[in-house]
Amino acid sequence: MTENKTGGARMNTVLLCAETTQGETRVALVPKHVKTLCEMGYEIFVQSDAGMYVGFTDEDYIASGAKIITSLQDGYDKCDIIIRVNKPDNNIGGMRERSVHISSFDTLNNNKEIQEFANAGIRLISLDMIPHSSITAKMDIQSSQSSLAGYYAVVLAASKLPKLFPMLYTPAGIIPAARVFVIGANTAGLQAIATARRMGARVVAYDSSPDLAEEVESLGAKFIKIDLGETVTFEEDDNTTLTSKQLQLQRQGLLNICAHSDIVIASDYKFGRPSPLLLTKDMISYMKPGSLIVDMAVNNGGNVEGSSPDNDVVYDGVMIISGNKLERSVPIDASNMFSGNVFAFLEHFWDSEFGTFKLDANNEIISKCLITSDRKVLTETKEELTI
């Protein structure tokens, strides 16, 4: 850390890391945002070939004002702020104590790694834990990446479905439109609905929150209502929690629709806790042979029994497609959107007067996404940080 004009510690050096997670195609910052950050006062270091999967060269980053490094350790030594799309997939040795690591960390599934960050004295910010509000909309990686995943889920399913999406009138007869059922009217689900409708499918959708019916119907889909009685929604994360009895009622209602569907998109992903099991193998056995299911919650417990995050599986003639990180299949747009979220975060907490990234644990945004500090895994009560 450098000194600012008041004599305090200043955080303005940023390391953009190349992704090493298998299958990852995105980059956390693109050159256009690097350029603006450099103009603001950040000093950006970019690990060589960080943007290779998206078509950005080291020269593109240099032209934007960044410096290229070939050694990850050299970057750790130079920088106060480390930025990635994912968590590091190896040990965290080499990062400086009190440095700030910013990424989408998937905190539910990485408790061991979180403890390692705490033990090393590294302050971990997980972007997927940023609360939803009008202020944080530009930082919301959940929405930006889920929207792309919802789009691609339908494109992927259409490519594997052994029939057409739109209705066609031919001399040989009428080809009926494919029937698509979307479970979950969240960001991914709504984008899936819109995409399936644009492709000519007949679309129905369901969400445990009936308040979303109007939004679903505005996209041209029919909203399915299943009487579950009173449900509880947590305002903070918009997640609805059901009792075991309500889950049974829900599954029975879903079964009737799934049995007549060509494609089911299961998008009920719960951030910060396991996603609910919505479709059991018994339910799948009622579906038509040749029909498809895309499980978009597969890396968080899964909505579909028997789904795998690593490959597609077939059960009783029904293909269950892995919906794991589908946004990686459109890396140019995914990177631009992810980078925009990261840029908005760095811009929001930039103190132009003192030329530093300002980390205030009492800030309503930071208090939710700062996971480790002072060698502790933080709880809901945050103590004041000194930089």
C-alpha positions as CSV (number, residue, x, y, z in Angstrom):
1,M,0.0,0.0,0.0
2,T,1.2,3.5,-0.8
3,E,0.7,6.7,1.3
4,N,-1.9,9.3,0.5
5,K,-1.4,13.0,1.1
6,T,-2.8,12.8,4.7
7,G,-0.2,10.1,5.6
8,G,-2.7,7.3,5.7
9,A,-2.5,4.0,3.7
10,R,-3.8,4.2,0.2
11,M,-5.2,1.3,-1.9
12,N,-5.1,2.1,-5.6
13,T,-3.0,-0.7,-7.2
14,V,-5.2,-3.4,-8.9
15,L,-4.1,-6.8,-10.2
16,L,-6.3,-8.4,-12.9
17,C,-5.6,-12.2,-12.8
18,A,-5.8,-14.6,-15.7
19,E,-8.5,-17.3,-14.9
20,T,-7.2,-20.8,-14.2
21,T,-10.5,-22.5,-13.3
22,Q,-11.2,-25.3,-15.8
23,G,-13.8,-24.2,-18.3
24,E,-13.7,-20.5,-17.5
25,T,-13.7,-18.3,-20.5
26,R,-14.4,-14.9,-19.0
27,V,-12.2,-12.1,-17.8
28,A,-13.0,-9.9,-14.9
29,L,-12.1,-6.5,-16.5
30,V,-12.1,-5.5,-20.1
31,P,-9.9,-2.8,-21.6
32,K,-12.5,-0.1,-21.9
33,H,-13.1,-0.2,-18.1
34,V,-9.4,-0.5,-17.4
35,K,-8.9,2.7,-19.3
36,T,-11.5,4.6,-17.2
37,L,-10.2,3.2,-13.9
38,C,-6.6,4.3,-14.8
39,E,-8.0,7.8,-15.6
40,M,-9.7,7.9,-12.2
41,G,-6.4,7.1,-10.4
42,Y,-6.2,3.4,-10.1
43,E,-2.9,1.7,-11.2
44,I,-3.8,-1.5,-13.1
45,F,-1.6,-4.5,-13.5
46,V,-2.8,-7.3,-15.9
47,Q,-1.5,-10.8,-15.8
48,S,-0.4,-11.8,-19.3
49,D,-3.0,-13.4,-21.5
50,A,-5.8,-12.6,-19.0
51,G,-8.2,-11.7,-21.9
52,M,-7.1,-14.4,-24.4
53,Y,-10.5,-16.3,-24.4
54,V,-12.4,-13.1,-25.2
55,G,-10.0,-11.8,-27.9
56,F,-8.3,-9.1,-25.8
57,T,-4.5,-9.1,-26.2
58,D,-1.9,-7.8,-23.8
59,E,-1.4,-4.9,-26.3
60,D,-5.1,-4.0,-25.8
61,Y,-4.6,-3.6,-22.1
62,I,-1.4,-1.7,-22.5
63,A,-3.2,0.8,-24.8
64,S,-5.8,1.2,-22.0
65,G,-3.1,2.3,-19.5
66,A,-2.4,-1.0,-17.8
67,K,1.0,-2.7,-17.2
68,I,1.5,-6.3,-18.1
69,I,3.1,-8.8,-15.7
70,T,4.1,-12.4,-16.4
71,S,4.5,-13.5,-12.8
72,L,1.4,-13.9,-10.6
73,Q,3.6,-13.5,-7.6
74,D,5.0,-10.2,-8.9
75,G,1.4,-9.0,-9.2
76,Y,0.6,-10.1,-5.6
77,D,3.7,-8.2,-4.4
78,K,2.7,-5.0,-6.2
79,C,-1.0,-4.8,-5.7
80,D,-3.4,-4.0,-2.9
81,I,-6.5,-5.2,-4.8
82,I,-6.7,-8.6,-6.6
83,I,-9.6,-9.2,-9.1
84,R,-10.7,-12.4,-10.6
85,V,-13.9,-13.9,-11.9
86,N,-13.7,-16.9,-9.6
87,K,-11.8,-17.9,-6.5
88,P,-8.2,-19.0,-7.0
89,D,-8.1,-22.7,-7.8
90,N,-4.9,-23.2,-6.0
91,N,-3.6,-22.1,-2.6
92,I,-3.6,-18.4,-1.8
93,G,0.0,-18.2,-0.7
94,G,1.7,-15.1,-2.0
95,M,-1.1,-12.6,-1.4
96,R,-0.2,-9.9,1.0
97,E,-1.8,-9.7,4.4
98,R,-4.6,-7.1,4.4
99,S,-4.8,-7.1,0.6
100,V,-8.4,-7.2,-0.8
101,H,-9.5,-10.1,-3.1
102,I,-12.6,-9.4,-5.2
103,S,-14.4,-12.1,-7.2
104,S,-17.5,-14.1,-7.4
105,F,-16.6,-16.6,-4.7
106,D,-19.6,-18.9,-4.4
107,T,-19.4,-18.7,-0.6
108,L,-21.9,-21.5,0.0
109,N,-19.7,-24.1,-1.5
110,N,-16.2,-22.8,-0.5
111,N,-16.1,-22.8,3.3
112,K,-12.6,-24.2,3.4
113,E,-11.2,-21.6,1.1
114,I,-12.9,-18.8,3.0
115,Q,-11.3,-20.0,6.2
116,E,-7.9,-20.0,4.4
117,F,-8.4,-16.4,3.4
118,A,-9.3,-15.5,7.0
119,N,-6.2,-17.3,8.4
120,A,-4.0,-15.5,5.9
121,G,-5.4,-12.1,6.9
122,I,-6.7,-11.4,3.4
123,R,-9.9,-9.4,3.1
124,L,-12.3,-11.3,0.8
125,I,-15.1,-9.5,-1.0
126,S,-17.6,-11.8,-2.8
127,L,-19.5,-9.9,-5.5
128,D,-22.3,-12.4,-5.6
129,M,-23.2,-11.4,-2.0
130,I,-23.9,-7.7,-2.9
131,P,-27.4,-6.9,-1.8
132,H,-30.1,-6.0,-4.4
133,S,-31.0,-2.3,-4.5
134,S,-31.3,0.5,-7.0
135,I,-27.8,1.7,-5.9
136,T,-26.2,-1.7,-6.5
137,A,-28.0,-2.6,-9.8
138,K,-24.8,-1.7,-11.8
139,M,-22.7,-4.0,-9.6
140,D,-25.1,-6.9,-9.6
141,I,-23.2,-9.8,-11.2
142,Q,-26.1,-12.2,-10.2
143,S,-28.4,-10.4,-12.6
144,S,-26.0,-9.8,-15.4
145,Q,-24.6,-13.3,-15.5
146,S,-27.9,-15.1,-14.8
147,S,-29.6,-13.2,-17.6
148,L,-27.0,-14.5,-20.1
149,A,-27.3,-18.0,-18.6
150,G,-31.1,-18.0,-19.0
151,Y,-30.7,-17.0,-22.7
152,Y,-28.2,-19.7,-23.4
153,A,-30.2,-22.4,-21.5
154,V,-32.9,-22.1,-24.2
155,V,-30.5,-22.0,-27.1
156,L,-28.7,-25.1,-25.8
157,A,-31.9,-27.0,-25.2
158,A,-33.2,-26.0,-28.7
159,S,-30.0,-27.4,-30.2
160,K,-30.5,-30.7,-28.5
161,L,-34.3,-31.1,-28.9
162,P,-35.3,-33.5,-31.6
163,K,-38.0,-31.2,-32.9
164,L,-38.5,-27.6,-34.0
165,F,-39.4,-24.7,-31.7
166,P,-41.9,-22.7,-33.9
167,M,-45.2,-23.9,-35.3
168,L,-44.9,-24.5,-39.1
169,Y,-47.5,-25.0,-41.7
170,T,-46.3,-27.4,-44.4
171,P,-47.8,-29.3,-47.3
172,A,-47.2,-32.4,-45.2
173,G,-49.2,-31.0,-42.3
174,I,-48.8,-28.7,-39.3
175,I,-45.8,-29.0,-37.0
176,P,-46.9,-27.8,-33.6
177,A,-44.8,-25.4,-31.6
178,A,-42.5,-26.9,-28.9
179,R,-43.8,-26.6,-25.3
180,V,-41.4,-25.0,-22.9
181,F,-41.9,-24.9,-19.1
182,V,-39.8,-22.5,-17.1
183,I,-39.6,-23.0,-13.3
184,G,-38.5,-19.9,-11.5
185,A,-39.3,-16.3,-12.6
186,N,-36.0,-14.9,-11.5
187,T,-33.6,-13.1,-13.8
188,A,-32.5,-16.3,-15.5
189,G,-36.0,-17.6,-15.8
190,L,-37.4,-14.4,-17.2
191,Q,-34.7,-14.3,-19.8
192,A,-35.4,-17.9,-20.7
193,I,-39.1,-17.1,-21.1
194,A,-38.3,-14.2,-23.4
195,T,-35.8,-16.2,-25.5
196,A,-38.2,-19.2,-25.9
197,R,-41.0,-17.0,-27.0
198,R,-38.8,-15.2,-29.5
199,M,-37.9,-18.6,-30.9
200,G,-41.6,-19.5,-31.4
201,A,-42.2,-21.9,-28.5
202,R,-45.4,-22.1,-26.4
203,V,-44.2,-21.1,-22.9
204,V,-45.7,-21.6,-19.5
205,A,-43.9,-20.6,-16.3
206,Y,-44.2,-21.1,-12.6
207,D,-42.8,-19.4,-9.5
208,S,-43.7,-19.9,-5.9
209,S,-44.3,-16.2,-5.6
210,P,-47.6,-15.4,-7.4
211,D,-46.6,-11.7,-7.4
212,L,-44.5,-12.4,-10.5
213,A,-47.4,-13.5,-12.6
214,E,-47.8,-10.1,-14.3
215,E,-44.1,-10.0,-15.2
216,V,-44.2,-13.5,-16.7
217,E,-47.4,-12.8,-18.7
218,S,-45.9,-9.5,-20.0
219,L,-43.4,-11.7,-21.8
220,G,-46.1,-13.7,-23.5
221,A,-46.0,-16.7,-21.3
222,K,-48.8,-18.3,-19.3
223,F,-48.3,-18.2,-15.5
224,I,-49.2,-21.4,-13.7
225,K,-50.7,-21.1,-10.3
226,I,-50.2,-23.8,-7.7
227,D,-52.0,-23.3,-4.4
228,L,-49.3,-23.7,-1.6
229,G,-51.0,-21.7,1.1
230,E,-49.1,-18.8,2.7
231,T,-45.4,-18.6,1.8
232,V,-42.6,-16.6,3.4
233,T,-40.3,-14.4,1.3
234,F,-37.1,-12.8,2.7
235,E,-37.1,-9.2,1.4
236,E,-33.3,-9.0,1.5
237,D,-32.7,-11.6,-1.2
238,D,-36.2,-12.2,-2.7
239,N,-36.0,-15.9,-1.9
240,T,-39.2,-17.7,-1.0
241,T,-38.9,-20.5,1.6
242,L,-41.4,-23.4,1.5
243,T,-42.2,-26.0,4.1
244,S,-41.8,-29.7,3.3
245,K,-45.6,-30.0,2.8
246,Q,-45.6,-27.1,0.5
247,L,-42.8,-28.6,-1.5
248,Q,-44.9,-31.8,-2.0
249,L,-47.8,-29.8,-3.2
250,Q,-45.5,-27.9,-5.5
251,R,-44.0,-31.1,-7.0
252,Q,-47.5,-32.5,-7.7
253,G,-48.5,-29.4,-9.5
254,L,-45.2,-29.3,-11.5
255,L,-45.6,-33.0,-12.4
256,N,-48.8,-32.3,-14.4
257,I,-47.1,-29.6,-16.5
258,C,-43.7,-31.4,-17.0
259,A,-45.5,-34.4,-18.4
260,H,-46.8,-32.3,-21.3
261,S,-43.6,-30.3,-21.9
262,D,-40.8,-30.8,-24.5
263,I,-38.3,-28.7,-22.5
264,V,-38.2,-27.8,-18.8
265,I,-35.9,-25.0,-17.7
266,A,-35.3,-25.3,-13.9
267,S,-33.8,-22.0,-12.7
268,D,-34.7,-21.9,-9.0
269,Y,-31.2,-21.0,-7.8
270,K,-30.8,-19.9,-4.2
271,F,-27.8,-17.7,-3.5
272,G,-26.2,-18.3,-0.2
273,R,-28.1,-21.6,0.5
274,P,-28.8,-24.9,-1.3
275,S,-31.4,-24.7,-4.1
276,P,-34.6,-26.8,-3.7
277,L,-35.1,-30.2,-5.2
278,L,-38.1,-29.6,-7.5
279,L,-38.1,-32.5,-9.9
280,T,-37.6,-36.1,-8.6
281,K,-36.8,-39.1,-10.8
282,D,-40.3,-40.3,-10.2
283,M,-41.6,-37.1,-11.7
284,I,-39.2,-37.3,-14.6
285,S,-40.4,-40.8,-15.5
286,Y,-43.8,-39.2,-16.5
287,M,-42.1,-37.0,-19.1
288,K,-42.1,-37.9,-22.8
289,P,-39.1,-39.7,-24.2
290,G,-36.9,-37.3,-26.1
291,S,-37.9,-34.3,-23.9
292,L,-35.2,-32.3,-22.1
293,I,-34.5,-30.6,-18.7
294,V,-31.9,-27.9,-18.1
295,D,-30.9,-27.8,-14.4
296,M,-29.6,-24.2,-13.9
297,A,-29.1,-24.8,-10.2
298,V,-26.9,-27.9,-10.7
299,N,-23.8,-26.4,-9.0
300,N,-25.8,-25.4,-6.0
301,G,-27.5,-28.6,-5.0
302,G,-29.6,-28.9,-8.1
303,N,-33.4,-28.5,-8.9
304,V,-33.4,-31.9,-10.6
305,E,-32.6,-35.3,-9.0
306,G,-29.8,-37.1,-10.8
307,S,-28.4,-34.0,-12.6
308,S,-24.6,-33.6,-12.9
309,P,-22.6,-30.3,-13.0
310,D,-20.0,-32.0,-15.3
311,N,-22.1,-33.7,-18.0
312,D,-25.5,-34.4,-19.4
313,V,-27.3,-37.5,-18.2
314,V,-30.3,-39.5,-19.6
315,Y,-32.9,-40.9,-17.3
316,D,-35.8,-42.9,-18.6
317,G,-35.5,-41.4,-22.0
318,V,-35.3,-37.8,-20.8
319,M,-32.0,-35.8,-21.2
320,I,-31.0,-33.8,-18.1
321,I,-28.7,-31.0,-19.3
322,S,-26.1,-29.5,-17.0
323,G,-26.8,-25.8,-16.7
324,N,-23.6,-25.1,-14.9
325,K,-22.2,-21.6,-15.6
326,L,-23.9,-21.3,-19.0
327,E,-22.8,-17.7,-19.2
328,R,-19.3,-19.0,-20.0
329,S,-20.7,-20.1,-23.4
330,V,-21.1,-16.4,-24.4
331,P,-17.8,-15.1,-23.0
332,I,-17.6,-11.8,-24.9
333,D,-20.9,-10.5,-23.6
334,A,-20.4,-12.2,-20.2
335,S,-17.0,-10.5,-19.7
336,N,-18.3,-7.1,-20.8
337,M,-21.1,-7.3,-18.3
338,F,-19.0,-8.8,-15.5
339,S,-16.4,-6.1,-16.1
340,G,-19.1,-3.4,-16.0
341,N,-20.2,-4.8,-12.6
342,V,-16.6,-4.8,-11.2
343,F,-16.0,-1.3,-12.6
344,A,-19.2,0.0,-10.9
345,F,-18.0,-1.4,-7.6
346,L,-14.5,0.0,-7.9
347,E,-15.9,3.4,-9.0
348,H,-18.5,3.5,-6.2
349,F,-15.9,3.0,-3.5
350,W,-13.2,5.3,-5.0
351,D,-12.3,8.3,-2.8
352,S,-11.2,10.8,-5.4
353,E,-10.1,13.3,-2.7
354,F,-7.5,10.9,-1.2
355,G,-6.9,8.7,-4.3
356,T,-7.9,5.4,-2.7
357,F,-10.4,2.6,-2.7
358,K,-12.4,3.1,0.5
359,L,-13.2,-0.1,2.4
360,D,-15.8,0.8,5.1
361,A,-17.2,-2.3,6.8
362,N,-20.1,-0.3,8.1
363,N,-21.2,0.6,4.6
364,E,-24.5,-1.2,3.8
365,I,-23.1,-2.7,0.7
366,I,-19.7,-3.7,2.0
367,S,-21.2,-5.1,5.2
368,K,-22.9,-7.8,3.1
369,C,-20.2,-8.8,0.7
370,L,-17.1,-8.5,2.9
371,I,-16.6,-12.1,4.0
372,T,-13.2,-12.1,5.8
373,S,-11.2,-9.5,7.7
374,D,-8.8,-9.3,10.6
375,R,-8.2,-13.0,10.3
376,K,-11.9,-13.8,11.0
377,V,-14.8,-15.0,8.9
378,L,-17.2,-12.2,9.5
379,T,-20.7,-12.6,10.9
380,E,-23.6,-10.2,10.5
381,T,-22.0,-7.9,13.0
382,K,-19.1,-6.0,11.3
383,E,-16.4,-4.2,13.2
384,E,-14.8,-1.0,11.9
385,L,-11.9,-1.6,9.7
386,T,-8.7,0.5,9.6
387,I,-6.7,0.5,6.4
